[in-house]
Amino acid sequence: MPTRTLLTSTSLADAALLTHTERGHELPLLVWAPGPGHRMVSSAVLGGGIGERAWVVNAQVPPGYDRLDPVAHLRDLAAGAGLTGAGVGLMTAASVADRCHAEDGGVRAVVTAGIGVRGWAAAPGAGGVALPRPGTINIIVSLPVPLTDAALVNAVATATEAKVQALVELGADASGTPTDAVCVAAPTPIGPRTETGPRAGAGTDPRTDTDAHTHGEPFAGPRSLWGARLARAVHGATRAACADLVTP
């Protein structure tokens, strides 16, 4: 079970680094608990999809992790850290202690990375190949403004584009790893949004939308105000996390 020294904070920069024991080894557990009033979109095994979430855990597990109950395992780790209610749980064999942070205009990103197993998303062949080395890039992002459902999905795409950009710039010759995961968090909108304009985010400035902060920013593409900030934060954190992992 985790060491319970949890620091609750709305700032992702204050995520707590706890520990848990697996196979007799003490391993890091990153815990961010912003509390109620947040919606998250995630591809994580626990708490994936879109919904109200109060916390995120990113658990380091041993290479070759073979438990068949990862959801139950993550729930146990969260409970041991004093977390209750709905949350998001991610796993990685990469070093969680070596997490990297970046911030841009109020958007924060934290990335843990292992790229021992990596490749291009559209590579030919079937999946299901065993992964002998740590190979997961986990991205957690927080925004200070609400997002609509569409913008939350767009934020995941933008974060992924920024990750790929960082990898290509580093010479990784890959778009990611087979097990990458992402979680984007934003405050819960106060009320439902009425759509009156175009859905496309390119070339649109959400600052002209007077009810965006109440009902959710409608865009999070890389050329929208908040999407651009998200992209730069994820790019910076991913590049820092992967810089020492790419060999010529």
CORTA-V952365 format. One record per residue. N is the residue number from 1. RES is the residue in three letters. SS is DSSP state (hx for helix, st for strand, lp for the rest). Layout:
N/RES/SS + N/RES/SS
This chain:
1/MET/lp + 2/PRO/lp + 3/THR/lp + 4/ARG/lp + 5/THR/lp + 6/LEU/lp + 7/LEU/lp + 8/THR/lp + 9/SER/lp + 10/THR/lp + 11/SER/lp + 12/LEU/hx + 13/ALA/hx + 14/ASP/hx + 15/ALA/lp + 16/ALA/st + 17/LEU/st + 18/LEU/st + 19/THR/st + 20/HIS/st + 21/THR/st + 22/GLU/st + 23/ARG/lp + 24/GLY/lp + 25/HIS/st + 26/GLU/st + 27/LEU/st + 28/PRO/st + 29/LEU/st + 30/LEU/st + 31/VAL/st + 32/TRP/st + 33/ALA/lp + 34/PRO/lp + 35/GLY/lp + 36/PRO/lp + 37/GLY/lp + 38/HIS/st + 39/ARG/st + 40/MET/st + 41/VAL/st + 42/SER/st + 43/SER/lp + 44/ALA/lp + 45/VAL/lp + 46/LEU/st + 47/GLY/lp + 48/GLY/lp + 49/GLY/st + 50/ILE/st + 51/GLY/st + 52/GLU/st + 53/ARG/lp + 54/ALA/lp + 55/TRP/lp + 56/VAL/st + 57/VAL/st + 58/ASN/st + 59/ALA/st + 60/GLN/st + 61/VAL/lp + 62/PRO/lp + 63/PRO/lp + 64/GLY/lp + 65/TYR/lp + 66/ASP/lp + 67/ARG/lp + 68/LEU/lp + 69/ASP/lp + 70/PRO/hx + 71/VAL/hx + 72/ALA/hx + 73/HIS/hx + 74/LEU/hx + 75/ARG/hx + 76/ASP/hx + 77/LEU/hx + 78/ALA/hx + 79/ALA/hx + 80/GLY/hx + 81/ALA/lp + 82/GLY/lp + 83/LEU/lp + 84/THR/lp + 85/GLY/lp + 86/ALA/lp + 87/GLY/lp + 88/VAL/st + 89/GLY/st + 90/LEU/st + 91/MET/st + 92/THR/st + 93/ALA/lp + 94/ALA/lp + 95/SER/lp + 96/VAL/lp + 97/ALA/lp + 98/ASP/lp + 99/ARG/lp + 100/CYS/st + 101/HIS/st + 102/ALA/st + 103/GLU/st + 104/ASP/st + 105/GLY/lp + 106/GLY/lp + 107/VAL/st + 108/ARG/st + 109/ALA/st + 110/VAL/st + 111/VAL/st + 112/THR/st + 113/ALA/st + 114/GLY/lp + 115/ILE/lp + 116/GLY/lp + 117/VAL/lp + 118/ARG/lp + 119/GLY/st + 120/TRP/lp + 121/ALA/lp + 122/ALA/lp + 123/ALA/lp + 124/PRO/lp + 125/GLY/lp + 126/ALA/lp + 127/GLY/lp + 128/GLY/lp + 129/VAL/lp + 130/ALA/lp + 131/LEU/lp + 132/PRO/lp + 133/ARG/lp + 134/PRO/lp + 135/GLY/lp + 136/THR/lp + 137/ILE/st + 138/ASN/st + 139/ILE/st + 140/ILE/st + 141/VAL/st + 142/SER/st + 143/LEU/lp + 144/PRO/lp + 145/VAL/lp + 146/PRO/lp + 147/LEU/st + 148/THR/lp + 149/ASP/hx + 150/ALA/hx + 151/ALA/hx + 152/LEU/hx + 153/VAL/hx + 154/ASN/hx + 155/ALA/hx + 156/VAL/hx + 157/ALA/hx + 158/THR/hx + 159/ALA/hx + 160/THR/hx + 161/GLU/hx + 162/ALA/hx + 163/LYS/hx + 164/VAL/hx + 165/GLN/hx + 166/ALA/hx + 167/LEU/hx + 168/VAL/hx + 169/GLU/hx + 170/LEU/hx + 171/GLY/lp + 172/ALA/lp + 173/ASP/lp + 174/ALA/lp + 175/SER/lp + 176/GLY/st + 177/THR/lp + 178/PRO/lp + 179/THR/lp + 180/ASP/lp + 181/ALA/st + 182/VAL/st + 183/CYS/st + 184/VAL/st + 185/ALA/st + 186/ALA/st + 187/PRO/st + 188/THR/lp + 189/PRO/lp + 190/ILE/lp + 191/GLY/lp + 192/PRO/lp + 193/ARG/lp + 194/THR/lp + 195/GLU/lp + 196/THR/lp + 197/GLY/lp + 198/PRO/lp + 199/ARG/lp + 200/ALA/lp + 201/GLY/lp + 202/ALA/lp + 203/GLY/lp + 204/THR/lp + 205/ASP/lp + 206/PRO/hx + 207/ARG/hx + 208/THR/hx + 209/ASP/lp + 210/THR/lp + 211/ASP/lp + 212/ALA/hx + 213/HIS/hx + 214/THR/hx + 215/HIS/hx + 216/GLY/lp + 217/GLU/st + 218/PRO/lp + 219/PHE/lp + 220/ALA/lp + 221/GLY/lp + 222/PRO/lp + 223/ARG/lp + 224/SER/lp + 225/LEU/hx + 226/TRP/hx + 227/GLY/hx + 228/ALA/hx + 229/ARG/hx + 230/LEU/hx + 231/ALA/hx + 232/ARG/hx + 233/ALA/hx + 234/VAL/hx + 235/HIS/hx + 236/GLY/hx + 237/ALA/hx + 238/THR/hx + 239/ARG/hx + 240/ALA/hx + 241/ALA/hx + 242/CYS/hx + 243/ALA/lp + 244/ASP/lp + 245/LEU/lp + 246/VAL/lp + 247/THR/lp + 248/PRO/lp
